[in-house]
């Protein structure tokens, strides 16, 4: 409603949320555009890359152009190579180009080469067929990790879904509380030394990263919560391939940390 009132596009960033639902609808189905990531750590993978989806035919043409070097022609590849699928390959006229210039090589935008390889697409199609299974396993692993950390909730802010949402969890996010007697660094290093992989929640307050120091920007508020994420938050994976043996090992390592810490105080 807000976007319609202000004449704005609604872009859904679904890169960490493929398979999730909100208010009875799948994420990526109610905006003008939706983005998805197929990097290996995400819900499905093609080895790299991602996707942008839309149901708006005009936006779709723009997206195809940006994907294909900014090319103006949006005819499907391989259809009627001589005249193009539109049948007007040599009948378009542009102000500063020769009359009848080959439309397949007219560039109306500054674009990119973002087409995945056929092999990647084949992998993605097979992965997509497994999405429901992956989502089920991610939710199961999330719930198991929640039970492991629940006894230590006074030390961590635990992840909880919002009303009307059914997440397909990307990972298990944890935030070390300010008054805990250990830091994120201490706990993360302990997990990593015990072969439990972690990663920061990217990026928290991104303005503190070196690459953003000297860009023109406006700070609207204190960014207190962004700083909390930057300094105190991290992920543990919920990858569908995690077994019960892995879960039991994580529990053993976590319990050992707090048993040792509590014995010191």
PEGILIN-V586443 format. One record per residue. RES is the residue in one letter. SS is DSSP state (h for helix, s for strand, l for the rest). PHI is phi in whole degrees, 0 to 359 (* if undefined). NEAR is the number of other C-alpha atoms within 8 Angstrom. Layout:
RES&SS&PHI&NEAR, RES&SS&PHI&NEAR
This chain:
X&l&*&4, X&h&299&5, X&h&297&9, X&h&296&7, X&h&297&7, X&h&263&6, X&l&58&6, X&l&246&7, X&l&278&8, X&l&259&8, X&s&251&9, X&s&268&11, X&s&271&9, X&l&255&12, X&l&301&10, X&l&252&11, X&l&220&12, X&l&303&10, X&l&95&11, X&l&281&12, X&s&230&12, X&s&221&10, X&l&56&6, X&l&83&6, X&s&240&8, X&s&292&9, X&l&297&13, X&l&97&12, X&l&247&7, X&l&243&6, X&l&267&11, X&l&288&11, X&s&221&13, X&s&220&14, X&s&246&14, X&s&223&12, X&s&248&13, X&l&243&16, X&s&296&12, X&l&308&9, X&l&282&7, X&l&270&11, X&l&299&12, X&l&228&11, X&l&222&14, X&l&241&12, X&s&91&8, X&l&193&9, X&l&85&9, X&s&186&9, X&s&211&8, X&s&236&8, X&s&239&8, X&l&200&11, X&l&249&7, X&l&266&7, X&h&297&7, X&h&289&6, X&h&296&8, X&h&299&10, X&h&296&9, X&h&295&8, X&h&299&8, X&h&299&9, X&h&297&15, X&h&296&14, X&h&292&12, X&s&253&12, X&l&64&12, X&l&88&13, X&s&298&15, X&l&284&12, X&l&287&9, X&l&240&8, X&l&294&8, X&l&301&6, X&l&297&5, X&l&91&5, X&l&270&8, X&l&49&8, X&l&300&8, X&l&288&5, X&l&250&10, X&l&82&11, X&l&299&10, X&l&280&7, X&l&76&7, X&l&232&9, X&l&307&12, X&l&249&9, X&l&248&8, X&l&276&11, X&l&230&9, X&l&235&7, X&l&311&4, X&l&255&4, X&l&246&7, X&l&302&7, X&l&301&8, X&l&71&9, X&l&300&11, X&l&307&9, X&h&295&11, X&h&295&8, X&h&236&8, X&l&259&10, X&s&243&9, X&l&260&7, X&l&218&10, X&l&277&8, X&l&243&11, X&l&221&9, X&s&253&8, X&l&243&6, X&l&280&6, X&l&285&7, X&l&287&6, X&h&302&6, X&h&297&6, X&h&297&10, X&h&297&10, X&h&298&8, X&h&297&10, X&h&297&11, X&h&297&8, X&h&293&8, X&h&299&10, X&h&299&8, X&h&294&7, X&l&262&8, X&h&302&11, X&h&300&8, X&h&294&7, X&h&300&10, X&h&297&13, X&h&300&9, X&h&293&10, X&h&297&15, X&h&295&11, X&h&296&8, X&h&294&13, X&h&301&12, X&h&297&8, X&h&293&9, X&h&293&10, X&h&300&9, X&h&294&8, X&h&294&9, X&h&267&9, X&h&305&8, X&l&296&7, X&l&248&7, X&l&296&9, X&l&289&8, X&l&257&9, X&s&231&10, X&s&273&10, X&s&271&11, X&l&286&7, X&l&220&4, X&l&284&7, X&l&279&5, X&l&303&4, X&l&71&7, X&s&247&10, X&s&233&8, X&l&288&9, X&l&258&13, X&l&295&13, X&l&286&11, X&s&197&11, X&s&250&12, X&s&275&11, X&s&230&12, X&s&234&12, X&s&288&12, X&l&292&10, X&l&303&5, X&l&266&5, X&l&291&9, X&l&271&4, X&l&219&6, X&l&262&9, X&h&302&12, X&h&304&6, X&h&297&8, X&h&288&9, X&h&296&9, X&h&296&8, X&h&297&9, X&h&298&13, X&h&297&10, X&h&295&7, X&l&261&7, X&l&65&6, X&l&255&9, X&l&287&8, X&s&228&11, X&s&202&7, X&s&295&9, X&l&279&11, X&l&281&5, X&l&233&8, X&l&65&11, X&l&279&11, X&h&295&7, X&h&292&7, X&h&273&7, X&l&283&8, X&h&307&6, X&h&293&5, X&h&250&9, X&l&296&8, X&l&249&5, X&l&273&5, X&l&297&4, X&l&201&4, X&l&235&4, X&l&259&5, X&l&274&4, X&l&204&4, X&l&285&5, X&l&58&7, X&h&301&6, X&h&292&7, X&h&297&9, X&h&292&10, X&h&300&10, X&h&298&14, X&h&299&13, X&h&267&7, X&h&239&12, X&s&253&14, X&s&200&13, X&s&249&12, X&s&239&12, X&s&286&9, X&l&237&13, X&l&319&10, X&l&302&9, X&l&277&4, X&l&295&9, X&l&261&6, X&h&297&6, X&h&297&6, X&h&297&8, X&h&300&12, X&h&298&8, X&h&293&8, X&h&301&9, X&h&300&9, X&h&300&8, X&h&292&10, X&h&295&10, X&h&299&8, X&h&296&8, X&h&300&9, X&h&285&8, X&h&295&8, X&h&291&8, X&h&295&8, X&h&296&7, X&h&292&6, X&h&274&5, X&l&244&4
